[in-house]
Amino acid sequence: MKISSSLQRAGLALLCSAALTGAAQAQTAAANQPVRVGVMLPFTGTYAPLGVAIENGFKLYVQEQGGKLAGRPVEYVRLDDESDPSKAAENATRLVKRDHVDLLLGTVHSGVAMAMAKVAKDTNTLLIVPNAGADNVTGPLCAPNIFRTSFSNWQPAYAMGKVAASKGAKHVVTLTWKYAAGEESVRGFKEAFEAAGGKVDEQLTVPFPNVEFQSQLTQIAAAKPDAVYVFFAGAGAVKFVRDYAAAGLKDKIALYGPGFLTDGTLDAQGSAAQGLLTTLHYADGLTLPKDQSFRLDYAKTYKLQPDVYAVQGYDAAQLLAAGLVAVKGDMSQRDAMVHAMERAKIDSPRGAFVMSKAHNPVQDIYLRQVKGNENHLLSVAAKALADPARGCSMN
Ligand code: BEZ
């Protein structure tokens, strides 16, 4: 009886250790497999250049690490989201369910990003947002598995509201594409501007991604405000800035906006953009060693100058790496990985930043002025600005 029970115990111990070894081997095997990144970005339409810059930035960081993060090669499953919110849920679900990606990376357009956040939440897939500023993503939709390496729409807009007031503007007309990003940007601007004594008299909109601005420009000329605040980006920003100058408004009514108005667009905007003031979490002339090495590497690799979108993509890869390194590449240790991402200090070309409790960068917002083909740094408009994350509860 004694012999048989000690034999049973020995057998059990052998089985357990075999099971443990098996589990450890499975983990090691998984940790050597490629990390599958579902890259959901716009590669056509008005935001296509932004999508390309984000992808370039992400891949540059991976390349700088020798093509691996925490020892794991990186594999990309690429999807053009066309900046179309109506296709977004289906596209994100396909990446998760059919292509079995380990994480979602995307996107540029706030409406598409909100749909991605819902899919990420429902399927508990890790999501890193490398641009879209939708306040909701780090507000009511916030979740432990959702991170952003860019900004909330509120952040640069709020900073510009203070700048516009400090320049003496009292009456402002706003103009934006009619969708979440533009509307939230105007709201953030208005919050700071009116708190400082200014008044937003009129809020004009055009449907996204229309670039016919003549009737709004006529309304602005008739209203004669002290300043105009606009949200446009990509090809739409190029067209708007050129039209504003061509309508003869540039030297009469100050034009303000978040820096998307002039980032990555200056070659195409030419003289129409000269002198414009914008606020953003990136600028030319930062004199940070990290920015200098990033710019050199980016220019060498892509034969292009980077912009804010490239920086955000680069930092998305840095954030992913921080999480992967902490768990030695084993993404099944999700809590430990998230914990490390929450505590990461990202050595960004924009300046180092940390994550807020809602997983959005706490960062300096710079005041920049267009000089030649640069968004030249003037000052820090808002130091270590954290998004208010209204409505975020992490549980
Ligand atoms: C957005 O939709 O959130 C967005 C798009 C382009 C630039 C900035 C924000």
Residues whose N, C-alpha, C, O or C-beta is under 5 A from the ligand:
A	BS01	BEZ	V108 H109 S110 A132 G133 A134 A181 A233 F260
